[in-house]
C-alpha cells in the first residue's frame, strides 16, 4: 500500500467491478438450465480462465521492456513497443470498446432483475415492469440508461462516481452476505430447501 490505506480500499472497490460477472450470473438463475450445477460451474470456470489470461498478460507486460519502464503502467506501454502502429491503435481502441461492450451486455442482462421483482411485488409502480414483445422490461432499461447518461452529460467525475457506486455496492452486499452466513446456523432446514432450485435435476 505505497499510497495509503484509502487508495488501497478504492482500488479494491474498483477491482470488485470486473469480478461482477461471476457474482451476477446468479441473478439469471431463473433463465438458466439446471442452475444448481451450471451457475457454480460457470463461476469457477470463467474466473479460472480469466485469471490465466490475466497472468499471461502480466508476464508479457512485465517482460517486454525493462521493469522500470512498465512498473505501475498500463498494457499500452508494452503494446506500443511490440505492435506496429495500426495494430497498436486497434489494440487500444478496439480493446476498450470490446471491454465496454461485453461488460454492458452482461450488465443489461441482470441490472433490471431486482427492480423488476420489486415492481411485481408492489414496492414501486407495477407499470415499471412492463415488457416488450421479447420479454425485456424496457422501462427499467430506459431508467438505467438515464441514470448512466446523467454523469456523462453533466461532466461529473466518472472515476469518482465509479468508486462511489462500487463502494456503496460492496457495503450493501455486507448485509445479505452476513444474513446468509447466519442463515445457515439459525435455519439449517430452510437452508437445505433453498439449495434445491425448482428446475434443478
Secondary structure by P-SEA (a helix, b strand, c coil): ccccaaaaaaaaaaaaaaaccccccccccccccccccaaaaaaaaaaaaaaaaaaaaaaaaaccccccccccccaaaaaaacccaaaaaaaaaaaaaaaaaaaaaaaaaccaaaaaaaaaacccccccccccccccaaaaaaaaaaaaaccccccccaaaaaaaaaaaaaaaaaaaaaaaaaaaaacaaaaaaaacccccc
